[in-house]
Amino acid sequence: MGLRVLAMALRAVFIGALVVVTVRVSSPQSETFSSVYETPGDLIRLALGFGVCLWIVIHLFMLPKDAEGYRTWVYLGLVVAPLALVVAFVIW
């Protein structure tokens, strides 16, 4: 049970940091959402960012099926989650 909770927490931290990085990268260059229609590049970047964030959030709720998946997320999460948090903090 502890392995499962730790795996879900690390996975949620990693995916949350991934969403934060995606939102920051896909935000308009002009810094206001009302001016998104001025350049097609900003509109495309915003649409792609929204699609990627939606896809990532959907995968947040798709949990591993077996104990091996949780074990993999614990091992991977101990390395990747802190790294993703640092990257999200630096980018923001």
N, C-alpha and C positions, 0 to 999 in steps of 0.2 A: 504494500500500500504506500509506503514511504517513497519507494522508487517511482511509482506512478505519479505521485503528487509533485515530486522534484522534477520529473521529466516534463510534466505539463507546465510547470512554472517556468522552467528554462526555455521551453519551446515558445511560450507566450511572450517572454521577454525578448527573445530573438525575433519573432515575427513582428512584435510591436516596434522594435527598433528598425526593422526593415520597412515598415509602413512609414515611420517618421522620415527616414532617409528618402523614400520615394516621394513623399509629399513635398519635401524641401526641394528636391531636384526638379520636380515637375511643376513647381509654382511659376507663375509668369515672371518674366525678367523685369517688367515695369513695376512690380510690387503691389499692384492693385488688381483685383479681379474684375473691376468694371471696365478696365482697358484691355481685356483679353482679346476682344474682337479687332483691335487695331492692327495686329500682326498675325498672319496665319500660323507662324511658328509657335507663338504662345498658345494659340487655341489647340493646335495639334498636341503640343507638349502637355497641356492640361487634360485633354481627353485621354491620352495614353496613360498619364499618371493616375487618373481616376480608374481606368480599367485595370491597371496593375494593382492598385490598392484594393479594389474590390476582389480581385482574384486571390490576393494574399490573405485578406480577411476571411474569405470563404474557406481557405485551407487551414485557418486557425481553428476552425470547428471540426475539422476532419482528423480525429485522433487515431493514433496507431492501433492496429488490430490485435497485436500480440505482445507478450512480455519483451521479446527481442527488440521491437520497435521502441518501447519505452527505455530500454537499456541503452540503445543507440543514441536516443535523444539526451540521456543523462551524460554520456561520455562526450558527445558532440557539443551539447549545450554548455558544459563547464568551460569549454574553450571558446566557442563561438559567441555566446551571449554577452560576456564582458567585452569582447572585441566589437560586437555590433553596437553596444551602448556607447563605447568610446567614439566610434565612427559617427554615430548619430549626434553625439554631443559636439564633436568637432565640426561637422557639416552645418549644424544649426547655428 
